[in-house]
């Protein structure tokens, strides 16, 4: 067995590999850029080597720097994780030339399957069903339009060396094809150093289902069932599950056997994933093969009990696969939610900054339910603009799909992240969505169910009333504590006012009556609802705690607690709600106070996220129409086109390509029409 391995990656996947390597008694070496000097993976590893500046192109993508680090530390093998150099055949060959082992597939398999154009050609030659498309390299946007017309709209434009949803665009007409090709090509160049793109027919309403394979160097190969990854946004997976609720045993077996046959045909060894799109009739088509460990591999581990990282290391060491196909079973159901540093309320734009508070739910298994959190950050870590915005991968496992989803919903409620914007509220809303719970999903789920974007979740009246009770219990405890501090000579209980109002807004108010118990910690009080019904409110919450865990009328609740200006900000089921708990006469006065009107920014183009200006598409004085491109901003390796929301005239451009912008920085100003000025 290897004595020491180097992990050529960062973030959660580097931490994940280090954990298994340590359990196997293998020494670990981390590499890091300037931005990652204090990162968790650096702290976890036995040794760490600095490899360059923050941009990935100057650090994590430099194979020669990785090899130098191996030589300096005596590492015998390299685990590439996913992304960066994980599917780079040249790097694999360079390692081999130095007598170092690549913990992954052989070079020929990477070349055949890692390149999406070549993999499609190889799959066709091997008799694997594929989606119709043009597999040749496309020279320019005009050629892309011609090919798209021949295939028939809609089409999918893909970067040949792409992955992770980058360098991909769906086009429904010629104009979108031209723009999408240019954007995909640009993203591919900046993310992978390879701007080749191809086009294939886009299958409307498909499911994305992939098969996990394991193969050793002795010709043995098995499949470890499937993962469903249909919940996607902009071709980026958001939620994954294993197994799929859609597949029957016969379809699962057919897909698995085809995946194994493809792996054997290409001489594959290590862990790999064969991705398929599956239509409503359960016809499946080869999409691509990822010759690396997938981001979503934990859900497979949870239902099979197989440590895929351990298997990869053992296979790279030349060991014979210890598992046979009949050993692979499906135990329960697993769900994974990808937690990203992005703002769902601003069209999921990236968010950067420091994690002021980071407290994931407690990991472990209890009562047949499991929580697992794969992460590479901690409180105080910084999310930068240089890398993928993933914060963590939260996984739950239960005996059934419903149990796993319910457990995920509770775990998300308990996941505390402060300092940056994040998508936890959106994920919680997805967990509660009836179509997701029924399993009636396709890759278009998010676009179809949230056509106007994510506008925030909503609570029904029953949820609101329960939250009003939680807010009131917190307010009474805080007031009791404040009264005691004001006069420490009063040792006896101070009578608490009886009548209260929990105001969600001027229109939504719940009158509640304190009618029993003590307003102290632990909370054990009774509140009368507007209809007179009395409920018990129980919790061990204490002032300063960010989680209120307890019961309202026998109903279990996990609520996140923040304080606002004379208010409480509570988050429940992904809904962030500001609540003011007041005495009735104060509530009456508060209701008539005027609201502050936000400033008018309708004549400004504001930068919606921290990023780099890639291009300006207009000139001063130019008349533009609604929907026309104004500028392109790159953030976290994704290019975002900013468009005109209405017809307007550009008055002044305040930035230029190459400028780094903060959130809400003014990019350009527009002329005001007379009616607007009036």
C-alpha positions as CSV (number, residue, x, y, z in Angstrom):
1,X,0.0,0.0,0.0
2,X,1.1,3.6,-0.6
3,X,2.8,5.2,2.3
4,X,2.0,8.8,1.3
5,X,-0.4,10.3,-1.3
6,X,-0.8,13.9,-2.5
7,X,-4.3,15.3,-3.0
8,X,-4.2,17.6,-6.1
9,X,-7.4,19.6,-5.1
10,X,-8.9,21.8,-2.6
11,X,-12.1,22.3,-0.6
12,X,-14.5,19.6,0.5
13,X,-13.2,16.9,-1.9
14,X,-9.6,17.3,-0.6
15,X,-10.9,17.0,3.0
16,X,-13.0,13.9,1.9
17,X,-9.9,12.1,0.4
18,X,-7.7,13.0,3.4
19,X,-10.2,11.4,5.8
20,X,-10.2,8.1,4.1
21,X,-6.5,8.1,3.6
22,X,-5.9,8.7,7.3
23,X,-8.3,5.8,8.1
24,X,-6.2,3.6,5.9
25,X,-3.0,4.7,7.6
26,X,-1.7,6.6,4.6
27,X,0.2,9.9,4.9
28,X,-1.3,12.9,3.2
29,X,0.0,16.0,1.4
30,X,-2.1,19.0,0.6
31,X,-1.4,21.7,-2.0
32,X,-2.7,25.2,-1.7
33,X,-2.8,28.6,-3.5
34,X,-2.5,32.0,-1.8
35,X,-6.2,32.1,-1.2
36,X,-6.2,28.7,0.5
37,X,-3.3,29.2,2.9
38,X,-5.5,28.8,5.9
39,X,-8.0,26.4,4.3
40,X,-9.3,23.3,6.1
41,X,-7.7,20.8,3.8
42,X,-4.3,22.4,4.5
43,X,-4.9,22.0,8.3
44,X,-6.1,18.4,7.9
45,X,-3.2,17.1,5.9
46,X,0.1,15.8,7.4
47,X,2.0,18.1,5.0
48,X,1.1,21.1,2.8
49,X,2.9,22.7,-0.2
50,X,2.2,26.1,-1.6
51,X,1.8,25.9,-5.4
52,X,1.0,29.5,-6.6
53,X,-1.3,32.5,-6.7
54,X,-5.0,32.3,-6.2
55,X,-6.3,31.9,-9.8
56,X,-6.6,28.1,-10.6
57,X,-4.8,28.6,-13.9
58,X,-1.7,29.7,-11.9
59,X,-1.9,27.0,-9.2
60,X,-4.3,24.0,-9.1
61,X,-4.2,23.6,-12.9
62,X,-0.4,23.5,-13.2
63,X,0.6,19.8,-13.3
64,X,4.3,20.5,-13.1
65,X,3.7,22.3,-9.7
66,X,1.9,19.2,-8.5
67,X,4.7,16.9,-9.6
68,X,7.3,19.2,-7.9
69,X,5.3,18.9,-4.7
70,X,5.2,15.1,-5.0
71,X,9.0,15.0,-5.4
72,X,9.6,17.4,-2.5
73,X,7.4,15.4,-0.1
74,X,8.0,11.9,-1.3
75,X,4.4,11.3,-2.3
76,X,4.0,8.1,-4.3
77,X,0.6,8.7,-5.8
78,X,-1.8,11.6,-6.5
79,X,-5.6,11.6,-6.0
80,X,-7.0,14.4,-8.2
81,X,-10.5,14.7,-6.7
82,X,-12.8,16.2,-9.3
83,X,-12.4,19.1,-11.5
84,X,-8.9,20.7,-12.1
85,X,-6.6,18.0,-13.3
86,X,-8.8,15.0,-12.6
87,X,-9.5,14.3,-16.3
88,X,-6.3,15.6,-17.8
89,X,-4.5,12.9,-19.7
90,X,-1.3,14.9,-20.1
91,X,-1.0,15.2,-16.3
92,X,-1.6,11.4,-16.0
93,X,1.2,10.7,-18.4
94,X,3.5,13.2,-16.7
95,X,3.0,11.4,-13.4
96,X,3.7,8.0,-15.0
97,X,6.9,9.3,-16.5
98,X,8.0,10.3,-13.0
99,X,7.1,6.8,-11.6
100,X,4.2,8.2,-9.6
101,X,0.7,6.6,-9.6
102,X,-2.4,8.4,-10.7
103,X,-5.3,7.4,-8.5
104,X,-7.8,7.2,-11.3
105,X,-8.2,5.6,-14.8
106,X,-5.4,5.0,-17.3
107,X,-4.5,7.6,-19.9
108,X,-6.2,5.9,-22.8
109,X,-9.5,5.9,-20.9
110,X,-9.2,9.5,-20.0
111,X,-8.5,10.4,-23.6
112,X,-11.4,8.3,-24.9
113,X,-14.0,9.2,-22.3
114,X,-12.8,12.5,-20.9
115,X,-13.2,14.3,-24.2
116,X,-17.0,14.6,-24.8
117,X,-16.6,14.6,-28.6
118,X,-14.3,11.6,-28.7
119,X,-16.4,9.7,-26.0
120,X,-19.5,10.1,-28.2
121,X,-17.7,8.7,-31.2
122,X,-16.3,5.8,-29.1
123,X,-19.8,5.0,-27.7
124,X,-21.3,4.9,-31.1
125,X,-18.5,2.6,-32.3
126,X,-19.2,0.4,-29.3
127,X,-22.9,0.1,-30.1
128,X,-24.1,2.3,-27.2
129,X,-27.2,4.4,-27.9
130,X,-26.5,8.1,-28.1
131,X,-28.4,11.3,-28.6
132,X,-28.3,12.6,-32.3
133,X,-25.8,15.4,-32.8
134,X,-22.7,16.8,-34.5
135,X,-19.6,15.3,-33.0
136,X,-17.0,17.3,-35.0
137,X,-15.3,20.4,-33.7
138,X,-17.3,23.6,-34.6
139,X,-15.2,26.5,-36.0
140,X,-17.4,29.5,-35.3
141,X,-20.9,30.7,-34.4
142,X,-22.1,30.8,-38.0
143,X,-21.2,27.1,-38.4
144,X,-22.9,26.4,-35.0
145,X,-26.1,28.0,-36.3
146,X,-26.0,25.9,-39.6
147,X,-25.5,22.7,-37.6
148,X,-28.2,23.5,-35.2
149,X,-30.6,24.1,-38.1
150,X,-29.7,20.6,-39.5
151,X,-30.2,18.9,-36.2
152,X,-33.4,20.8,-35.4
153,X,-34.1,23.0,-32.4
154,X,-33.8,22.8,-29.5
155,X,-30.1,22.0,-29.3
156,X,-27.5,21.7,-26.5
157,X,-24.2,23.4,-26.9
158,X,-21.4,21.7,-24.9
159,X,-17.8,22.3,-24.2
160,X,-15.8,19.2,-25.2
161,X,-13.7,19.3,-22.1
162,X,-16.5,20.6,-19.9
163,X,-18.1,19.5,-16.7
164,X,-20.0,20.9,-13.7
165,X,-22.5,22.7,-15.9
166,X,-19.8,25.0,-17.3
167,X,-19.6,25.6,-21.0
168,X,-23.2,24.5,-21.6
169,X,-26.1,26.3,-23.2
170,X,-29.5,25.3,-24.5
171,X,-30.6,27.1,-27.6
172,X,-34.2,27.2,-29.0
173,X,-33.5,29.4,-32.1
174,X,-30.7,30.7,-34.2
175,X,-30.0,33.9,-32.2
176,X,-29.7,31.8,-29.0
177,X,-27.4,29.4,-30.8
178,X,-25.0,32.1,-31.9
179,X,-24.9,33.8,-28.5
180,X,-24.8,30.5,-26.6
181,X,-21.9,29.1,-28.7
182,X,-19.8,32.2,-28.0
183,X,-20.6,32.1,-24.3
184,X,-20.0,28.3,-24.0
185,X,-16.7,28.7,-25.9
186,X,-15.5,31.5,-23.7
187,X,-16.4,29.7,-20.5
188,X,-14.7,26.5,-21.7
189,X,-11.5,28.4,-22.5
190,X,-11.4,30.1,-19.1
191,X,-12.4,27.0,-17.1
192,X,-10.7,24.2,-19.0
193,X,-8.1,25.8,-21.3
194,X,-10.0,24.2,-24.2
195,X,-12.6,26.1,-26.2
196,X,-13.8,23.2,-28.4
197,X,-17.6,22.8,-28.4
198,X,-20.1,20.4,-30.0
199,X,-23.8,20.4,-30.5
200,X,-26.4,17.7,-30.0
201,X,-30.2,17.4,-29.9
202,X,-31.7,18.5,-26.6
203,X,-34.1,15.9,-25.4
204,X,-37.1,17.7,-23.9
205,X,-38.3,16.7,-20.4
206,X,-35.5,14.1,-19.7
207,X,-34.3,12.7,-16.4
208,X,-30.6,12.7,-15.6
209,X,-29.6,9.3,-14.2
210,X,-26.1,8.1,-13.9
211,X,-24.5,4.7,-13.1
212,X,-21.5,4.4,-10.7
213,X,-18.9,1.9,-11.9
214,X,-15.9,0.3,-10.2
215,X,-13.2,-1.5,-12.2
216,X,-9.8,-2.9,-11.3
217,X,-6.6,-3.4,-13.3
218,X,-7.4,-7.2,-13.7
219,X,-10.5,-6.9,-15.9
220,X,-13.1,-7.0,-13.1
221,X,-15.9,-4.4,-13.2
222,X,-19.2,-3.8,-11.4
223,X,-21.9,-1.2,-11.1
224,X,-23.1,0.3,-7.8
225,X,-26.6,1.2,-8.9
226,X,-27.7,4.6,-10.0
227,X,-28.0,8.2,-8.8
228,X,-30.7,10.5,-10.0
229,X,-29.5,14.1,-10.6
230,X,-32.4,15.6,-12.4
231,X,-32.8,18.6,-10.1
232,X,-30.5,21.0,-11.8
233,X,-30.2,24.7,-12.5
234,X,-28.3,25.9,-15.5
235,X,-27.1,22.3,-16.0
236,X,-25.5,22.4,-12.5
237,X,-26.8,19.7,-10.2
238,X,-28.5,20.9,-7.0
239,X,-30.0,17.8,-5.4
240,X,-29.1,14.2,-6.0
241,X,-30.6,11.0,-4.7
242,X,-29.9,7.2,-4.8
243,X,-31.6,5.2,-5.9
244,X,-33.9,6.7,-8.5
245,X,-37.6,6.6,-7.8
246,X,-38.2,6.2,-11.6
247,X,-36.2,3.1,-12.5
248,X,-37.5,-0.4,-12.2
249,X,-35.1,-3.4,-11.6
250,X,-35.0,-4.3,-15.3
251,X,-34.1,-0.8,-16.5
252,X,-31.5,-0.5,-13.7
253,X,-29.9,-3.8,-14.7
254,X,-29.8,-2.8,-18.4
255,X,-28.2,0.6,-17.7
256,X,-25.7,-0.9,-15.3
257,X,-24.7,-3.7,-17.7
258,X,-24.3,-1.2,-20.5
259,X,-22.1,1.1,-18.3
260,X,-19.9,-1.9,-17.3
261,X,-19.6,-3.0,-20.9
262,X,-18.5,0.5,-21.9
263,X,-15.9,0.6,-19.0
264,X,-14.5,-2.7,-20.1
265,X,-14.4,-1.7,-23.7
266,X,-12.2,1.3,-23.0
267,X,-9.9,-0.6,-20.6
268,X,-11.2,1.4,-17.6
269,X,-10.0,1.0,-14.0
270,X,-10.9,3.1,-10.9
271,X,-14.2,4.7,-10.0
272,X,-16.1,6.2,-12.9
273,X,-19.6,7.4,-13.8
274,X,-21.6,6.8,-16.9
275,X,-24.3,9.4,-17.4
276,X,-27.5,8.8,-19.2
277,X,-30.6,10.9,-20.1
278,X,-33.8,8.9,-19.7
279,X,-37.0,9.8,-21.4
280,X,-40.6,9.3,-20.1
281,X,-40.7,5.8,-21.6
282,X,-37.5,4.8,-19.8
283,X,-35.5,4.8,-23.0
284,X,-31.9,5.8,-22.0
285,X,-29.2,7.4,-24.0
286,X,-25.5,7.7,-23.3
287,X,-24.6,11.2,-22.3
288,X,-20.9,11.0,-21.2
289,X,-18.5,9.2,-19.0
290,X,-16.9,11.1,-16.2
291,X,-13.5,9.4,-15.6
292,X,-13.2,10.6,-12.0
293,X,-15.0,10.7,-8.6
294,X,-18.3,12.5,-8.9
295,X,-19.3,15.3,-6.6
296,X,-22.4,13.3,-5.6
297,X,-20.6,10.1,-4.8
298,X,-21.7,10.2,-1.0
299,X,-25.3,9.1,-1.8
300,X,-23.9,5.9,-3.5
301,X,-21.7,5.3,-0.4
302,X,-24.7,5.7,1.9
303,X,-26.9,3.1,0.1
304,X,-24.2,0.6,-0.6
305,X,-21.8,0.9,2.3
306,X,-18.8,1.1,-0.1
307,X,-16.1,3.8,0.4
308,X,-15.4,4.8,-3.1
309,X,-12.3,6.7,-2.3
310,X,-10.8,3.7,-0.5
311,X,-11.6,1.5,-3.5
312,X,-9.9,4.0,-5.8
313,X,-6.8,3.9,-3.7
314,X,-6.8,0.1,-3.5
315,X,-7.3,-0.2,-7.3
316,X,-4.5,2.2,-8.0
317,X,-2.3,0.1,-5.8
318,X,-3.0,-2.9,-8.0
319,X,-5.4,-4.8,-5.7
320,X,-8.1,-7.0,-7.1
321,X,-11.7,-5.7,-6.6
322,X,-13.0,-7.4,-3.5
323,X,-16.6,-6.8,-4.5
324,X,-18.7,-8.9,-6.9
325,X,-21.9,-7.7,-8.6
326,X,-24.0,-9.9,-6.4
327,X,-22.5,-8.2,-3.3
328,X,-24.0,-4.8,-4.3
329,X,-27.3,-4.0,-2.7
330,X,-29.6,-1.1,-2.1
331,X,-30.0,-0.2,1.5
332,X,-32.5,2.6,2.1
333,X,-32.5,6.0,0.4
334,X,-30.0,8.8,0.4
335,X,-30.4,12.5,-0.6
336,X,-27.7,15.1,-1.2
337,X,-28.2,18.8,-1.2
338,X,-25.4,21.1,-2.5
339,X,-25.1,24.2,-0.4
340,X,-23.7,27.0,-2.4
341,X,-22.6,30.6,-1.7
342,X,-25.2,32.2,-3.9
343,X,-28.2,34.4,-3.5
344,X,-31.4,32.7,-4.7
345,X,-33.4,35.9,-4.3
346,X,-31.1,37.6,-6.8
347,X,-31.2,34.9,-9.5
348,X,-28.7,32.7,-7.7
349,X,-25.8,35.2,-8.2
350,X,-22.6,34.2,-6.4
351,X,-21.8,35.6,-3.0
352,X,-18.3,36.0,-1.5
353,X,-17.1,36.9,1.9
354,X,-16.2,35.4,5.3
355,X,-18.3,32.8,7.1
356,X,-18.9,34.7,10.3
357,X,-20.9,31.7,11.7
358,X,-20.9,28.2,10.3
359,X,-22.6,25.4,12.2
360,X,-23.9,22.4,10.2
361,X,-26.3,20.0,11.8
362,X,-24.7,17.3,13.9
363,X,-23.4,14.3,11.9
364,X,-24.2,10.7,12.8
365,X,-26.9,8.0,12.9
366,X,-29.8,7.8,15.3
367,X,-33.1,5.9,15.0
368,X,-32.2,4.6,11.5
369,X,-31.6,8.1,10.1
370,X,-28.2,9.5,9.1
371,X,-26.8,13.0,8.6
372,X,-23.5,13.4,6.7
373,X,-21.9,16.7,5.8
374,X,-18.9,16.9,3.4
375,X,-17.3,20.3,3.7
376,X,-14.1,22.1,3.3
377,X,-14.9,25.2,5.4
378,X,-15.4,26.2,8.9
379,X,-16.4,29.4,10.8
380,X,-13.9,32.1,9.7
381,X,-13.3,30.6,6.3
382,X,-13.5,32.9,3.3
383,X,-15.5,32.2,0.1
384,X,-13.5,33.8,-2.7
385,X,-14.3,34.6,-6.3
386,X,-11.6,32.3,-7.6
387,X,-13.3,28.9,-7.1
388,X,-16.5,27.0,-7.2
389,X,-19.0,28.5,-4.7
390,X,-19.8,25.2,-3.0
391,X,-19.9,25.4,0.8
392,X,-20.9,21.9,1.7
393,X,-22.7,18.7,0.6
394,X,-25.4,17.8,3.1
395,X,-26.5,14.2,2.9
396,X,-29.3,12.3,4.7
397,X,-30.1,8.6,4.7
398,X,-33.2,6.8,5.8
399,X,-35.1,3.6,5.3
400,X,-37.4,5.2,2.7
401,X,-37.4,8.1,0.3
402,X,-39.9,10.0,2.3
403,X,-37.9,9.5,5.5
404,X,-34.7,10.7,3.9
405,X,-36.5,13.8,2.5
406,X,-38.1,14.6,5.9
407,X,-34.7,14.2,7.6
408,X,-33.1,16.5,5.0
409,X,-35.7,19.1,5.5
410,X,-35.0,19.1,9.3
411,X,-31.3,19.1,8.7
412,X,-31.5,22.1,6.4
413,X,-33.6,24.0,9.0
414,X,-30.7,23.4,11.5
415,X,-27.9,24.4,9.1
416,X,-26.6,27.8,10.2
417,X,-24.6,30.0,7.8
418,X,-23.9,33.7,8.5
419,X,-21.7,36.2,6.7
420,X,-22.6,35.4,3.1
421,X,-25.8,34.7,1.1
422,X,-26.5,31.0,0.5
423,X,-29.1,28.7,-1.0
424,X,-30.3,26.8,2.1
425,X,-33.7,28.4,2.0
426,X,-34.2,27.4,-1.6
427,X,-33.1,23.8,-0.9
428,X,-35.6,23.7,2.0
429,X,-38.4,24.9,-0.3
430,X,-37.5,22.2,-2.8
431,X,-37.7,19.5,0.0
432,X,-41.2,20.6,0.7
433,X,-42.3,20.8,-3.0
434,X,-45.1,18.3,-3.7
435,X,-43.7,17.3,-7.2
436,X,-40.3,16.6,-5.8
437,X,-41.8,14.6,-3.0
438,X,-43.8,12.6,-5.5
439,X,-40.8,11.9,-7.7
440,X,-42.4,13.5,-10.7
441,X,-39.3,15.4,-11.8
442,X,-37.2,16.1,-14.9
443,X,-34.1,18.2,-15.6
444,X,-36.5,21.1,-16.2
445,X,-38.0,21.0,-12.8
446,X,-36.5,24.2,-11.4
447,X,-37.1,26.2,-14.5
448,X,-40.7,25.0,-14.7
449,X,-41.7,25.3,-11.1
450,X,-39.8,28.6,-10.5
451,X,-40.3,30.4,-13.9
452,X,-39.8,33.8,-12.3
453,X,-36.9,32.7,-10.2
454,X,-37.0,31.9,-6.5
455,X,-39.1,34.6,-4.8
456,X,-38.8,33.0,-1.4
457,X,-40.8,30.3,0.3
458,X,-44.3,30.7,1.9
459,X,-45.8,29.5,5.1
460,X,-49.4,28.5,5.5
461,X,-51.5,30.0,8.3
462,X,-50.9,27.0,10.5
463,X,-47.1,27.4,10.1
464,X,-47.3,31.2,10.7
465,X,-49.3,30.7,13.9
466,X,-46.8,28.2,15.2
467,X,-43.9,30.6,14.3
468,X,-45.8,33.4,16.1
469,X,-45.8,31.2,19.2
470,X,-42.1,30.6,18.9
471,X,-41.4,34.3,18.5
472,X,-43.6,35.2,21.5
473,X,-41.8,32.6,23.7
474,X,-38.5,34.1,22.8
475,X,-39.6,37.7,23.4
476,X,-41.0,36.8,26.8
477,X,-37.8,35.1,27.8
478,X,-35.8,38.1,26.7
479,X,-38.0,40.6,28.5
480,X,-38.0,38.5,31.7
481,X,-34.2,38.4,31.6
482,X,-34.0,42.2,30.9
483,X,-36.2,43.0,33.9
484,X,-34.1,40.8,36.2
485,X,-30.9,42.6,35.1
486,X,-32.5,46.0,35.6
487,X,-33.2,45.3,39.3
488,X,-31.1,42.4,40.7
489,X,-32.6,43.0,44.1
490,X,-35.9,41.5,43.0
491,X,-35.5,37.8,43.5
492,X,-39.1,36.9,43.2
493,X,-40.8,36.2,39.9
494,X,-41.8,39.3,38.0
495,X,-45.4,39.2,36.6
496,X,-45.4,39.0,32.8
497,X,-48.0,40.9,30.8
498,X,-50.8,38.7,29.5
499,X,-51.7,40.0,26.1
500,X,-49.3,40.2,23.1
501,X,-49.3,40.6,19.3
502,X,-46.9,38.9,17.0
503,X,-46.8,41.1,13.9
504,X,-45.5,39.6,10.6
505,X,-46.6,42.7,8.7
506,X,-49.1,45.5,9.0
507,X,-51.7,43.1,7.6
508,X,-50.7,39.9,9.3
509,X,-50.9,39.9,13.0
510,X,-51.6,37.2,15.6
511,X,-52.9,38.2,19.1
512,X,-51.7,35.7,21.7
513,X,-52.2,35.5,25.4
514,X,-49.6,34.3,27.9
515,X,-51.7,32.1,30.3
516,X,-49.3,29.9,32.2
517,X,-45.8,28.7,32.9
518,X,-42.6,30.6,33.4
519,X,-41.0,32.9,30.8
520,X,-37.6,31.5,31.6
521,X,-35.1,29.0,30.2
522,X,-35.9,26.1,29.6
523,X,-39.1,27.4,28.1
524,X,-42.3,25.7,29.4
525,X,-45.2,28.0,29.0
526,X,-48.8,28.1,27.6
527,X,-50.1,30.5,25.0
528,X,-53.7,31.0,24.0
529,X,-54.2,31.3,20.2
530,X,-56.6,33.8,18.6
531,X,-59.4,31.1,18.7
532,X,-58.9,30.6,22.4
533,X,-57.2,27.2,22.0
534,X,-54.3,26.8,24.5
535,X,-51.0,25.3,23.3
536,X,-47.9,24.3,25.3
537,X,-44.6,25.8,24.1
538,X,-41.5,23.8,25.1
539,X,-37.9,24.4,24.3
540,X,-34.4,24.5,25.9
541,X,-33.6,27.7,24.0
542,X,-31.6,30.3,25.8
543,X,-30.7,33.9,24.9
544,X,-27.9,34.0,22.3
545,X,-28.7,30.6,20.8
546,X,-29.2,30.6,17.0
547,X,-31.4,27.5,17.0
548,X,-34.8,27.2,18.8
549,X,-35.6,23.5,19.0
550,X,-38.8,22.4,20.7
551,X,-42.5,21.9,20.4
552,X,-45.5,24.0,19.8
553,X,-48.7,22.2,20.7
554,X,-46.9,18.9,20.4
555,X,-45.5,19.8,17.0
556,X,-41.7,19.5,16.7
557,X,-40.0,22.6,15.2
558,X,-36.5,23.7,14.4
559,X,-36.3,27.5,13.9
560,X,-33.2,29.7,13.3
561,X,-33.1,32.8,15.4
562,X,-31.6,36.2,14.5
563,X,-32.3,39.6,15.9
564,X,-33.3,42.6,13.8
565,X,-34.1,46.2,14.7
566,X,-36.7,45.8,17.5
567,X,-37.6,42.5,15.9
568,X,-36.8,38.8,15.7
569,X,-35.8,37.3,12.3
570,X,-36.9,33.7,12.3
571,X,-36.2,31.1,9.6
572,X,-38.5,28.0,9.4
573,X,-38.9,25.7,6.4
574,X,-36.6,27.9,4.4
575,X,-38.8,31.0,5.0
576,X,-37.1,34.0,6.6
577,X,-39.6,36.0,8.5
578,X,-39.2,39.2,10.5
579,X,-41.6,39.3,13.5
580,X,-42.2,42.0,16.0
581,X,-43.7,40.8,19.3
582,X,-45.4,43.8,21.0
583,X,-48.0,44.8,23.6
584,X,-51.3,45.5,21.8
585,X,-51.2,49.3,22.3
586,X,-47.6,49.4,20.9
587,X,-48.7,47.3,17.9
588,X,-51.6,49.7,17.2
589,X,-49.1,52.7,17.1
590,X,-46.6,50.7,15.0
591,X,-49.2,49.9,12.4
592,X,-49.6,53.6,11.5
593,X,-45.9,54.5,11.2
594,X,-44.9,55.3,7.6
595,X,-42.6,52.9,5.7
596,X,-39.2,54.0,4.4
597,X,-39.2,54.2,0.6
598,X,-36.1,52.7,-1.1
599,X,-34.1,54.9,-3.5
600,X,-35.0,54.7,-7.2
601,X,-32.2,52.9,-9.1
602,X,-34.2,52.2,-12.3
603,X,-31.9,54.3,-14.4
604,X,-28.8,52.4,-13.3
605,X,-27.3,49.0,-14.3
606,X,-25.9,47.6,-11.0
607,X,-23.5,44.7,-10.7
608,X,-25.6,41.9,-9.2
609,X,-22.6,40.0,-7.8
610,X,-18.9,40.5,-7.1
611,X,-17.1,39.8,-10.3
612,X,-14.9,40.7,-13.2
613,X,-16.1,42.8,-16.2
614,X,-15.5,40.6,-19.3
615,X,-17.1,42.9,-21.9
616,X,-19.3,45.9,-22.5
617,X,-21.7,45.3,-25.3
618,X,-23.0,48.9,-25.8
619,X,-21.7,52.4,-26.2
620,X,-22.7,55.8,-24.7
621,X,-25.6,57.3,-26.5
622,X,-26.7,53.9,-27.9
623,X,-30.4,53.0,-28.0
624,X,-31.0,49.5,-26.8
625,X,-34.1,47.3,-26.7
626,X,-35.5,45.2,-23.9
627,X,-33.6,41.9,-23.6
628,X,-30.5,43.2,-25.4
629,X,-27.1,42.4,-23.8
630,X,-25.5,45.3,-22.0
631,X,-22.4,43.7,-20.3
632,X,-20.9,40.4,-19.3
633,X,-19.6,39.8,-15.8
634,X,-17.6,36.7,-14.8
635,X,-18.0,35.3,-11.3
636,X,-16.7,32.0,-9.9
637,X,-15.8,30.7,-13.4
638,X,-19.3,31.5,-14.8
639,X,-20.1,34.3,-17.3
640,X,-23.3,36.2,-16.6
641,X,-24.9,38.3,-19.3
642,X,-26.6,41.4,-18.0
643,X,-29.5,42.5,-20.2
644,X,-31.8,45.6,-20.6
645,X,-35.0,45.2,-18.7
646,X,-36.8,47.7,-21.0
647,X,-36.0,50.0,-24.0
648,X,-33.6,52.7,-23.0
649,X,-30.7,54.9,-24.0
650,X,-27.2,54.5,-22.5
651,X,-26.0,57.8,-21.0
652,X,-22.8,56.9,-19.3
653,X,-20.6,53.9,-18.9
654,X,-18.6,53.8,-15.7
655,X,-16.5,50.7,-16.0
656,X,-14.3,48.9,-18.5
657,X,-13.4,45.2,-19.3
658,X,-11.0,43.9,-16.6
659,X,-12.4,45.9,-13.8
660,X,-13.3,44.1,-10.5
661,X,-16.7,45.1,-9.2
662,X,-18.5,44.7,-5.9
663,X,-22.1,43.9,-5.4
664,X,-24.3,46.9,-6.5
665,X,-21.4,48.7,-8.1
666,X,-22.8,51.0,-10.9
667,X,-21.8,49.7,-14.3
668,X,-23.7,52.3,-16.5
669,X,-26.4,55.0,-16.3
670,X,-29.4,55.4,-18.6
671,X,-31.2,58.5,-19.7
672,X,-34.4,59.2,-17.8
673,X,-37.5,59.8,-19.9
674,X,-39.6,62.8,-19.1
675,X,-42.4,60.7,-17.5
676,X,-39.8,59.0,-15.3
677,X,-38.3,62.3,-14.2
678,X,-41.7,63.6,-13.5
